[in-house]
Amino acid sequence: QHETRASGLWINESMLNHSCTPNCSWSHTADQIFIRTKKPIQKDEELCIVYSSCENSHEERMETFQNWTKKGVGFKCLCDYCHLLRTRDDLRKLANEVDNAYTEAARAVSMHGTKMGTAADMAMPSSRRKVILNAFCDLPLRLQHTPLARLHVLEGSSLAMHNDPAGALKSYQQAAKIGYEVRGAGIWEYFLDMWRIVGSAMA
């Protein structure tokens, strides 16, 4: 059985830069490429797409970009989120701490069958979660980015386990709002985020 593969180069569209909070997405059908805006565009705002998934950690994206052309040859992301983490080392360390805790909790769920609420408390205690949430709470949602969405998932899972469904739902909603602000898209994408988050938390 033969597999057909093809590639294409669209000159104008290839000039679109990366942003960790993109305002556009792309797709293609046959030899046509489509660029769609994902959120309201302000006058003189640059159109950007994402080169590396926003679900990857900041450190993973930076490593990808540093070796974009070949090992040691790449670029530095200049988006607002990366600028924030470059200039606020305290927030960068907290974001990494959350990513590590979320990875640890997800591993406990997938490899050992641990309930997400239990895994969340094991990976990061409630008191520490609240400290980190407070450190980011005054930032726009798009600059809270994936680490804070994940932190809200951990918090919501813990609250659900401790019989606080209202608090859990509030945390899940906040996680979905952050994801929506980071990736854009429409209201349907927001509800998809909610379903994904609640579903994973119930694991």
FENCOR-V849645 format. One record per helix or strand of 3 or more residues. SS is the DSSP state (H for helix, E for strand). FROM is the first residue (numbers start at 1). LEN is the number of residues. If there is no record, write none. Layout:
SS&FROM&LEN, SS&FROM&LEN
This chain:
H&13&3, E&24&6, E&32&6, H&58&9, H&80&8, H&89&24, H&116&8, H&126&11, H&141&21, H&165&19, H&187&15
